[in-house]
Each structure stands twice: as C-alpha cells, then as structure tokens.
C-alpha cells in the first residue's frame, strides 16, 4: 500500500495486486464510518491490477484511521463467514 496526498484528511491509497473484490467490499466497510465524508476507488486500467482508493474524512480524523478500521472490520467479517462455513461443513459431515 502506498499513500499519496498532502492533507491527512484526504488521502489516496494505492493498492497493488487487487481488484473490485477488495475495492468494493472495503469501500462499503469504510463508508459505514460516520466520520468519512467520501470514499471511492477506481482501477486505473483493466490490464493493471492496481486500485486507487480515496478517503476523505470530516474534521481532524486522519484518513488512515478509517482505512485501517475498514480493513480490520472486513477481516472480521471474512473470518466470521469462514467459521460459519467450516462449522456447517462439520455438522453436514457428522450427519452423513
């Protein structure tokens, strides 16, 4: 991850080797934060696996904070889905 921007409240993060799968999910998680004024991403070119992910916050909150929280929240959701799937698979195998 590389961060570009002069103001700490408005930063563009460059995510390498990523696509819409992470971009859209992370955008959703970051936008849940009421301190975030704008969050969006774009893929620079279809042949490049790079995302420009921009966050703009209200007030004095640095943009890196909702970015970090969004990543952590997304990892938590993914872990919950994985645990639920594995538990369901164990129950299914036990029934067979």
Secondary structure, 3 states (H helix, E strand, C coil): CEEEEEECCEEEEEEECCCHHHHHHHHHHHHCCCCEEEEEEEECCCCCCEEEEEEEECCCCCHHHHHHHHHHHHHHHHHHHHHHHHHHHHHHHHHC
